[in-house]
Amino acid sequence: MQLYSTNNPALRTNLREAIFQGLPADNGLYMPVNIPVMPASFIQNLDQYTFPEIALHLAKAMIGDEIPEHDLATIIQKAINFPAPVVQLEEHTTVLELFHGPSLAFKDFGARFMAQTMSYFNRGEEQELTILVATSGDTGGAVAAGFYQTPGIRVVILYPSGKVSPLQEKQLTTLGHNITALEVDGTFDDCQALVKQAFLDTALRQQLRLSSANSINISRLIPQVFYYWEAWKQLYRAHEKIVFVVPSGNFGNLTAGLLAYKMGLPVHHFIAATNANDVVPEYLETGRFKTRPSVRTISNAMDVGNPSNFVRMLDLFGSTWNIMQKHITGYSFSDEQTKEAMRAVYRDKKYILDPHGAVGYLAWNAYHKENPETTGVILETAHPAKFLEDVEEILGEKISIPKALADISEKEKKAVPMKADYNAFKNWLSQDF
């Protein structure tokens, strides 16, 4: 698999190097040189394949011979071993539940595939690999679970103090072993900036083997492509004009959907659903991309004011605003609107949406009013119990907690306080490792 930098198409590397580097030296993001188009026979008969079989076909097409098929099948078997069911809410409204993995969030798909792939490529290396990851909520928990006790790999998770839910924080800070959490006095954007600066620090990279587990790493995006195909498989015999509604923060999830589309998945349209952090919907409306400091909301995993993967979206559409606009519609909603949507869906459908899924539900309703012939697939990116206090307060009643979360809630938090200062972060990394 050959990849190039979004800042320099002439800069080429293979999958192994792209995974371990995380970012190209020129501060771009890696993209595949060739996006394979799946055969019509595969697409037309998609419902004949299991989810892991779909994943293996797609991964093989993207990765090629860099990982032998037998080893790739083993990676898929270990990583994609939980379902992604589509649940019907109304005749043309469905929910893709992506929270059936160990950390109860969609990022389990990317984190587990990344952990298995990195472990495969890391065999025989003498120096320990350090994974840096910034999280606004769910990424950290998924990465912690995916890499826990992986030989030869240590994980450092940076999260914004006071800006993740209590249960999300427990998922980041209670495992120990090869997982260390840094509680940063700042925003997610501050955490992400520290990680990016570390990757561009030549002196630090000579001292440490660094890689990233954020969606800036291409190995996170590859497995996120899989569940778009799995969702379409469950609907295409009964529905036409299928629209994917993607609650969006750093926009890796939507970028994966666009890759699925480029591979031949017959998606009718995409919806970018955001909270008050609406820089991409604003771009889709005006053609101007203006980053700004993130605003705190109840859908905290989407509190991103400068989404990294936007450059990949531009790359896929040749930086042409009007072409991107034809494929993606953007909407943004307030916390009050989000809360009311959660109450309405629970009251009318007896289904509990988490705050991120509720933003998606609102975006789908807005789009569907203008396009009634379409069927929506709302990506429910995390189990509502991960936002227990907010969800119970909004709905006015107790909700059940999965055992995995109930068990972790009793464990002791262990985190290293950290200023949003690169020199402090670099010094800690250099001294600790």
Summary of the structure (lengths in Angstrom):
residues: 433
radius of gyration: 20.2
end to end distance: 31.8
largest distance: 59.3
contacts: 1575
relative contact order: 0.14
helix: 48%
strand: 18%
